[in-house]
């Protein structure tokens, strides 16, 4: 059951990142790097759904996607460091690091 959760969450987050960066007019290297990461995430998600392996790799990819999207959002919409919005923006980094650590320790 946990394999399905990791697989579908990675698949949907990869599709979200793919659609997000397909519409934006970013630098070419960043765009291709994000699209490559989304493609790898989608392939890993589909493999995890059908084969029911690779859940640690899926959690690592979700962590990287979470950290990258939080960084992109903070760069696009900067907030003051004194407000509660800054603490909310740090939660994305904490979640990404948590996913990364889970994946590393689960290997």
C-alpha positions as CSV (number, residue, x, y, z in Angstrom):
1,X,0.0,0.0,0.0
2,X,2.8,2.4,0.8
3,X,4.3,1.7,-2.6
4,X,1.1,3.0,-4.3
5,X,1.2,6.2,-2.1
6,X,4.8,7.0,-3.0
7,X,4.3,6.1,-6.7
8,X,1.2,8.2,-7.2
9,X,2.6,11.2,-5.2
10,X,5.8,11.1,-7.2
11,X,3.9,10.7,-10.5
12,X,1.5,13.6,-9.7
13,X,4.3,15.9,-8.4
14,X,6.4,15.2,-11.5
15,X,3.5,16.0,-13.8
16,X,2.9,19.2,-11.8
17,X,6.6,20.3,-12.1
18,X,6.5,19.3,-15.8
19,X,3.4,21.4,-16.5
20,X,4.7,24.3,-14.3
21,X,8.0,24.6,-16.1
22,X,6.6,23.9,-19.6
23,X,4.5,27.2,-19.3
24,X,7.2,29.4,-17.8
25,X,9.9,31.1,-19.9
26,X,12.9,30.2,-17.9
27,X,16.5,29.8,-18.9
28,X,17.1,26.8,-21.2
29,X,19.4,24.9,-18.9
30,X,17.1,25.2,-15.8
31,X,14.1,24.3,-17.9
32,X,15.7,21.1,-19.4
33,X,17.1,20.1,-16.0
34,X,13.6,20.4,-14.4
35,X,12.0,18.5,-17.3
36,X,14.6,15.8,-17.0
37,X,13.9,15.5,-13.3
38,X,10.2,15.4,-13.9
39,X,10.6,12.7,-16.5
40,X,12.8,10.6,-14.2
41,X,10.3,11.1,-11.4
42,X,7.4,10.0,-13.6
43,X,9.2,6.9,-14.7
44,X,10.1,6.0,-11.1
45,X,6.5,6.6,-10.0
46,X,5.1,4.3,-12.7
47,X,7.7,1.7,-11.9
48,X,6.9,1.9,-8.2
49,X,3.2,1.5,-8.9
50,X,3.6,-1.6,-11.0
51,X,6.7,-3.3,-9.6
52,X,6.2,-2.2,-6.0
53,X,9.9,-1.5,-5.4
54,X,12.0,1.7,-5.4
55,X,9.9,3.5,-2.7
56,X,13.1,4.9,-1.2
57,X,14.1,6.4,-4.6
58,X,10.6,7.8,-4.9
59,X,10.9,9.6,-1.6
60,X,14.3,11.0,-2.5
61,X,12.8,12.3,-5.8
62,X,9.9,13.8,-3.9
63,X,12.2,15.5,-1.5
64,X,14.3,17.0,-4.3
65,X,11.2,18.2,-6.1
66,X,9.8,19.7,-2.9
67,X,13.0,21.6,-2.1
68,X,13.3,22.8,-5.7
69,X,9.7,24.0,-5.9
70,X,10.0,25.7,-2.5
71,X,13.2,27.5,-3.7
72,X,11.5,28.5,-6.9
73,X,8.5,29.8,-5.1
74,X,10.6,31.8,-2.6
75,X,12.6,33.3,-5.4
76,X,9.5,34.2,-7.4
77,X,7.6,35.6,-4.3
78,X,10.0,36.7,-1.7
79,X,8.7,37.2,1.9
80,X,10.1,39.1,4.8
81,X,12.0,37.1,7.4
82,X,10.0,38.5,10.3
83,X,6.6,37.3,9.2
84,X,4.7,34.1,9.6
85,X,4.8,33.6,5.8
86,X,8.6,33.0,6.1
87,X,8.0,30.2,8.6
88,X,5.5,28.7,6.2
89,X,8.0,28.9,3.4
90,X,10.5,27.1,5.5
91,X,8.1,24.2,6.0
92,X,8.7,23.2,2.3
93,X,12.4,22.8,3.0
94,X,11.7,20.8,6.1
95,X,9.4,18.5,4.3
96,X,11.9,18.0,1.5
97,X,14.7,17.3,3.9
98,X,12.4,14.9,5.7
99,X,11.6,13.0,2.5
100,X,15.3,12.9,1.6
101,X,16.3,11.5,5.0
102,X,13.5,8.9,4.9
103,X,14.7,7.8,1.5
104,X,18.4,7.6,2.5
105,X,17.7,5.7,5.7
106,X,15.3,3.4,3.9
107,X,17.9,2.4,1.4
